[in-house]
Amino acid sequence: MRHPTRPSFVTALIALVTATLMMSAALPPGEEPLSLLPAGPVAVLSIDRPQVIAANIEGFLLKAGFADLAASFSQLTSAIAGQAGGQAPDSLAAIAALARGIDLNRRLVVALYMSQGAEGAEPAIFAYIPARDRQALESALREALQGSGTPEPEFSVGLPGYLTVGIGMPATPASVSGAADMRSLLAYPSTSICIWADKAKIEEIAGSSLGSALSSLLPSSGYGDYEDYEDWDYEEWDDEEWDEESYEDYEEEEYLEEDWEYEEDYDWDQESWDEQDSDWDDEYLDEDWDYEEDYDEEYDWDEWDEEDWDDEAYTNGGFGGLPFSGFEKLMESFAVYLEGIESFDLGITISKERVWLRSSLGAAAGSALADIAAKASAGERSLPYLSYCERDALISGAWSSPMDWAMDILEPLYAAILPQEGAADLVMGIMRQSMEASGANGALSMDLRISDRLAAAINGPQPDEDEVLKLLSEGLSIDLSGVMQLKDRQAFRDALAASVDIVNSSAYQELMAGSGMALSASRSVGANAGIPYDLYTMSFEPGDTFGDGGAAFQALMAKLGSYAYAYAGDKVYYSLGAATGAVDLARRNGPLRSLSSDTAFKTLRAGAPLDTRGLFYLSTKRLVRLIIQLKADQTPLPFAYNELSGFMSWFSVSKDKLGWGMGLGAEDIKAMVALFQ
């Protein structure tokens, strides 16, 4: 007698296995195609919800003030989609036929591969097309490819809701375990158009066009690269196109026409150039002119000193002492990081109010690029110090990444900018000491204010020098404040104190003298209500090269010449000006109004990737107020001030990827066009 529970157990087991298989095959909607691409693509294009993207592009163009362009785009998309009686032109008939068979509210994926054919590697296409009418879509594809010389397309329905297409390769979806890694494209928000590419495969197809572009920036080979020409074995030279036998049968008559007599084509008996131009000689030559004596009178040959001759500067075209003379070495150092690029992606996300552009580089395991990515990714995704940014500031920024992650990049950069001996070491020494004592988190805010009197002076006649100095002193306000996390407070204070000694050193003074001005620094230490602070003052003395603008420059730099640092807990609070500004910030431990509470900023930030480690924000509201204040014409402008979003850029990083991007509002574009038109 069989156990009564066995059928129920077997049934339950089958149901469990079936459910598991169904769950493993049912990936989140909109992500199935990218998760099931065959391994080894050269490039992948993803368009998520094309119909929504098209509507958003039209709405964005309208809101940005490009009504004519929006109308043209609307007519084009309506014609392709067959909406509102639109008729596609003959040049777009094939695309329109395809569009009518596609479900334009789902993700479309097209990938390029290189398949091994009879004559070597040949391009192949693999696509997941969301099907609204599978049969119509197949017919439209066959018709579009007819006569193109491409292989006959293969079709399958292995992915529910999609028509899988293979051109030059099987139309077989990959398993989840054997699929290509498309996490970088899956990270893009909905309604995005993005592309991913394998750098090595792209270079192989394009003949290393990226490498060729970079090599054009590096020094070309010179004669010294060929000093071993004597070692060349000419007997090994082989040219398949060279036909020795045909050369032996060569007859001169084959290449010479009967009437081609070069000796007769030229009049060998004509007068020489000297005889023909004797009048020219007489005009410019004087028997009484002794060029050696006249030249010697103007130049003292005894003053020439061979020891001062700079062969290196001469061979570099005379640019040996100019900034960026180390550009070649800089590019060579960057080449190490470029070699570590494994893949790259680029994409755009658009809504009717805003647009975001972003890109990233995938780092090869074990490369120098992967090393700096691992260092930079040690921060926090939440950007905890973003809450310290002032809402009403012109510029704000926050970061959460170790301060020293880019030192290997900055050192050759500063060496190129400051080629003078020891100059780069001085600057990098200051940076290195302070970075080693700093933590990963920080934030800053900067604002610029001008008085109505200064604005009127800018739009009016040029005031005299005394009036300029008074206007700059009283009418210009520059506010800069921020906070940084510290690992070692005393080490940080010691590093700042050491920077004063470096600035006042003879080597640094010589460096500043080359820029046409003198700079000195001083430090004072104190405490306010138990909060310790350091106050640093920089004094600028413009040289003769500044001319009449020297006094105005000095007045401007005086507003940037005092820096205060106040210390509380594991943080340092800093500000421009007197120490009370930094002390008040430390006591308040927060901004007057936080940028994090601004709705427009939060909406714009939502388009940044989750692994953002640094963020920069420009308040276009604040910028517009400044520009309007400076405009002589105060007529109303055609944009909505309260709908301005601002401009944002970011730096994102994970352990194997570095990225960057930016976001901007449509109303902001409209405002900038109106202000600068």
Secondary structure, DSSP 8 states (H G I E B T S, - for coil): ---TTHHHHHHHHHHHHHHHHHHHH---TTTHHHHT-BS--SEEEEES-HHHHHHHHHHHHHHTT-HHHHHHHHHHHHHHHT-TT----GGGHHHHHHHHTB-TTS-EEEEEEEEEETTEEEEEEEEEEEBSSHHHHHHHHHHHHTTS-----EEE--STTEEEEEESS------TTTB---HHHHTS-SSEEEEEEEHHHHHHHHTSHHHHHHHTTS----GGGGTTGGG--GGG---TT--HHHHHT--GGGT--TT--HHHHS-TTS--HHHHTHHHHHHH--TT--HHHHHHHH--GGG--GGG--HHHHHTTT-TTSTTTTHHHHHHHHHHHHHTEEEEEEEEEE-SSEEEEEEEEEE-TTSHHHHHHHHHTTS-TT-GGGGGSBTT-SEEEEEES-TTTTHHHHHHHHHHH--STTHHHHHHHHHHHHHHHEEEEEEEEEEEEE-HHHHHHHHSS---HHHHHHHHHHHEEEEEEEEEEES-HHHHHHHHHHHHHHHTSHHHHHHHHTTTEEEEEEEEEEEETTEEEEEEEEEEEE-GGGGGGHHHHHHHHHTTSEEEEEEETTEEEEEESSHHHHHHHHHHTS-SSBGGG-HHHHHHHTTS-TTEEEEEEE-HHHHHHHHHHH-S-----SS-GGG---EEEEEEEETTEEEEEEEEEHHHHHHHHHHH-
